[in-house]
Amino acid sequence: MKLVKKAELYVTELFKNVLEFKYKYHDVTHTKNVVNAVEEIGQQEQISEKDIEILQLAAWFHDTGYIKCKDGHEGESVKIATTFLVANEVDQNTIDSVSNLIMATVFNHEPKTILEKIMCDSDYYHVGSDAYFSFLKELRTEWKLCDVAIFSEKEWLNENISFLKDKHQFYTNYAKENWEPIKQKNIRILEEKRTEKRAIEKNEDLVVTPKKKKKKKKKKLGRGVETLFRVTINNHTRLSDIADSKANILLSVNAVIISVALSVLIPKLDSPGNIYLTLPTFVLLFFSVISIVFAILATRPKVTSTEFTKEDILNKKVNLLFFGNFYKVPYQDYEDEINKMMLDNDYLYNSLTKDLHYLGIILDRKYKLLRITYNIFMVGIVVSVLTFLYAYQHS
């Protein structure tokens, strides 16, 4: 397995430094998922450790040919894998096996051996995944950037339904039992979307007359939206700074009161003539200490941390603009997701909206604590003065 680890480091570095940015689907994330899939199926199909190692090596290298070309990348992948394996003194039989498995990923290849079946099923793991539609979005973006094809929404739905129903099948028992039901669920969702699309188009044809029918242009989010986010976030940040400044003022004032009380008033309480000052002094100290505690609570940083999985990131359920979340994500995965976010306006603005919402929650907590602090300080001053007057009159 040391060889597999070397292959992982080699391919990861290769994709990071050489693979073009336009490959949104066939990247290192897809490769890692295929490697995990061959291991998962291999263990369930009870094949040998040696065969699992061969499958993992083939999985790591099966898409490396994309650094050279898109069409016929499998042949380039074989060349890259062979160079790596020869350099690591791997025997010729293993090299041939890895090469054959890479070539088994060619579209429409009919697998013959159990290893080829595992390889084919693993390469299409995404069709039997709950994150299928996130993968579809990445693939559609890749095809657009690579000038493969640009589909309308209707054409895209038809293309994927046709592929899943007529051109794809799982070969291993494990994939048939565990991934096929999810694939069928994904097909039903695609068909429901297509039906909804047709119904909408039909209604539009009925409502709009031919003479007045106009193409609705999708409004693009422009500078106005960007200005809204920038100004709103800046305002919230300033409000947070103001709250911190007010809390610091109360901290300083109460610290001075406590210092004066401890250094000046308390030493004089031993005198019989000053005994009436005891109660007012301790009342003042009590409220000052409580005020300091709440002022500290208002300014104390609170970092929330959320547990999430790789699929949560793919499904865009994680706010990657908040450091409490993204510091747990490996750099390469974080870079990939940020790049995807920059190409997807909905994803970007939804993330900014989440960030703004969380900032508002923090501000609400901070100002509530600050209000409590000022109320305690105000009540403390009034009660201390009244206590002093009462003690003075009855001294």
N, C-alpha and C positions, 0 to 999 in steps of 0.2 A: 504494500500500500504506500510505501515511500515514493514509488514511481508515480502513483496517482496524485500525491501531494505536489510533486514537482510539476506535473502536468497542469494542475490547478493554478499554481503560481505563474507558470509560463504563459498560459492562455489568458489569465486575468490581466497580466501586464501587457500582453499583446493587444487585447481589446482596448485597454485604457490608453495606450500610446499610439495605436495605428488605426483602429476602426473608425470610420467616418461617422460624424454626428448624426447623419440622416438615418442610420439604422436604429430605429426606435424599438423594434421588436427583437430582431436577431442580434442581441447584445449579450453581455456577460450574465445578465439576470436570467435570460432564457436558457443559456447554456447550463447554469447552475441548477435550474429546475429540471432540465433533462437528465443531468447527472443524478440528482436525487430520485428521479422517476425510475431510471434503470436499476438503481440499487433497491428501491422499494419493490418493483416487480420481480427482480431477480431473486430476492430473498423469499418472496411468496411462491415463486415457481420452483424454489429449492434447487437452484443451479449452484455449481461449485464456486468457491471463493476466487479461483483463477479466472473463471468466466465472467464473474462480476467485475473483476479488475479490468479485463479486456473491454467490457461494456462501458465502464467508467472512462477509460482512456478514449474510446471512440466518441463518447458523449462530449468530453471536454474539447475534442478537436473537430467535431462534425460541422461546425459553422465558421471555423477560423478562415476558411477560404473567402469569406466576405471582405477581408482586408485587401484582397486582390480584385475580385469581381463578384457580381451578383449571379449572373447566368453561368452555370457550370462550376459553381463555387465548391461543390463536393469534391471534384478532382483536385482543386487547389488545396482543399482541406487535407486530402490524402498526402499530398506532397509535404505540407507543413508537419503533419503528424509523423511521417516517415523520417524526416530530417531530425525531429526531436528524439524519436525512439532509437535511431541509429546512434545519435550522439550519446545516448544513455545506455548503449551496448545491449539493447533488447534483441532477443533471438528473432530470426526471420519468420518463424511460424506465427509468433505474436503480432509482428508487424503486418503480416498478411491478413490475420483475423481482424485487427483494428481497421485496416483499409477496407475490407469487405463490409464491415458494419457501417462505416461512414458512407459508403456507396449505397447501402440499403436505405438511406434517408432520401434518396432521389425520389421526386414525386412520381407516384403511380408504380413504384417498384413493388413487386409481389414477393414478400418474404417467404423463405423456404425453411430455414432453421429456427429453432426456438430463440436463439440469440438475435437473429434478424427481426423476429416478431417483437421481442422486447424493445429493440432499438426503435422500430417504427412506432410502436404504441407510445413510447416515451417522448419521441419527437413531437407527437400531437397530444401531449398530456393536457394542453390548455382546453381542448374541446370538451373534456370531461372534468373541468374545474369550475368551481363557483365563481372564480374571478375571470371567467371566459370573456365577458364583455369589456373588461379593462384591457385584456390582451388584444381583443379585436380592434379597439381604438388605437392602440400602439401600432398594430399591423397596418391599419388604414392610413395612419400618418406616414409610416415608412414608405408605403407604396406611392403616396403622393409626392414625397420628397425625392424618391428614386425614379420618378416619372414612369412607374409601372402602369398605374391606372388611377383615374380620378372618378369616383362613383358618386352618383346622387344617393340620397338616403334610401330611395326605393330600390335602386340597382344594387346597393350594398346589402340590403336585407335579402334580396333574391339570390345574390351570389353566395352568401353564407348558408342559406337554407339549402340551396342546390348542392353545395360542397358537403355539408354534414349528412344529407340524406342519400346522395347518389355517388359521391366520390370517396368518402372516408369510411373506414371500419376499423374496429379494434380486433387484434389477433390473439392476444394472450387471454387465458381464463381469468386472470386477476383483473385485467382492464375491462373485460366484458361484464364481470360481476360488480365492480366498484365504480368504474368511470362511465360505462354505457348509460346507466340511469340518469346521471347528471347531464350527459350529452343530450339525452332525449328531452330533459327538462329545458335545456338551452334552446333546442329546436322549437319547442312549444312557445317559449318566450319570443323568439324571432318571428314565428308565424303570427302570434298575437299582435306584435308591433306592425307587421305587414298589413294585417286586417284593419288595424286602427288607421294606418296611413291611407288605405284605400277608402275607408269610410269618410275620413276628413276630406280627401280629394273629391269624393262623390258629393258631399254636402256643399263644398265650394262651387262645384259645377252647377248645382241646383239653385243656389242663392244668387250667384253673380251672373248677370246676362253677358252674352258674348261681346257686346259693344263696350260694356263698362268694365270688363274683366281686366284686372291689372295684376302684375306680379308684385307680390308683397316683398319689399326689401327688408332684410333683417337689419335691424339697427345695430350699428357698430358702437361699441363702448369706446369713447374717446377721452380727450383731455379733461372734460367735465367730471367724469367718474374718477379719474386719477387725482384731480384736484380735491374732490370730495374726500377721498380716503386720506390724502396727505394732510389737508387742513384739519379733519376730524381727529386723526391720530395725534397731530401736533397739539391740538387743543387739550386732548385727554392727557398727554404727557405733561403739558404745562400745569394742568389741574393737579396732577400727581406731585409735581414739584412744589406747588403752593401748599398742598396738604403737608408735605414733609417739612416745609419751612415753618408752618404754624405749629406743628408738633415740636420742632426744635426750639421754638420760642418758649413754649410751655415747659419743656425740659429744662431750659436754662433758668427761667424765672423760679421754678420750684426748687431747683438745685441751690439757687442763691438763698431762698427762704429757709431751706433745711440747714444750709451752712451757717447762716446767721443765728438760727434758733439753737443749733448745737454749740456754737462758739460763744454766743453772747447771752442768750436768755437762760438756757438750762443751768450754767454755772451759778447764776444769781438766785436760783430757786431755793438754795439752801438757807438763804436769809429769811428770818421770820416775817420781815416786812414785805417780802415779794411772794409769799406763799399763794396769794390769790392769782398769780400769773400761771400757776401750774396747769390748770385745766385748759385755759385758752391756748397755751403753748402746745400742749399735746394734741388738741383738736386741730390746730394749724398744721402740725407735723403729719398727723394722720391723713388729712385731705391732700397735702402736698405729695406724700408717698403714693397715694392712690392715683393722683393725676399723672405722676411720672410713669407709673406702671401702664396706664392706658395710652400715654403718649408713645411709649416704647412699642406697644402692641400695634399702634397705628403706622409706625415707620418700619417695623420689623419686616424684612423681606420674607415672602412665602413663595417657594418654588413648587408648583404642582407638577407631578410626573405621572404620565399615563402609560399603562402597559398595552402594547399592541403587537400585532404580528405582521409578517411580510405581506399577507393578503390584505390587511387593513390599509397598508400604504398603497397597494395596487388599486384598492377600491376607493381611495381618496378619503378615508375616514380619519386620517391623522393630520393635525395642523403642523406642517413642517416649517412654518415661519416662527414657531415658538421654541426657544432654545431648550425648554424643559422636555420637549419631545425629541427634537432632532439630534441632541447630543448622544443619544443611544444608537443612532443609525450609523452604520459604517459609511465612511466618506464617499466611496464609489457609488453606493446606493443613494445616498443623499444628493450627490451631484446629478445623478441620472434623473431623480424625481424632480429636482429643481429645474432642470432643463426641460422636462416634460411640462411642468407648470408654466414656464415662460411661453410655451407654444399654445397653451390652452387657456383662453381668456376666462372661461367659466371657472375652471379649477383655480386660477390665480385670484380672481376677485372673491370667490367663495372662501379661500384661505385668508385673504385680507379681512373679510367680514368676520370670520371666526376670531381672528387675532384682536380685532376691535371689540368684539363682544366680550372676550375674556378680560381685556383691559378695563372695560366698563364694570365688570363684576369686581375686579380688584379695587377700582376707585370707589365703588359703593361701600365696600367693607372699610376702606381707609377713612372715608368721610364720616361714616357712622361712628367709628371709634373716636375720631377727632371731636365730633359733636359731644359725645359722652365725656371726653376729657375736659372740654371747656365748661360743660355743665358742672362737673365735679369741682373744678377749680373755682368757679363762680360761687357755688353753694358753700365751698370750704371757706372762702374769704368772708362771706356774709356771716356764716355760723361762728367763725373765729372772732370776728368783731363783736357780734352780739354776746358771745360767751365772755369776752374781755370786759364789756360794759357791765354785764351782770355780776361778774366776779369783783369788779372795781367797786360797784355800789354796795356790795355786801361784805366788803373787806373790813 
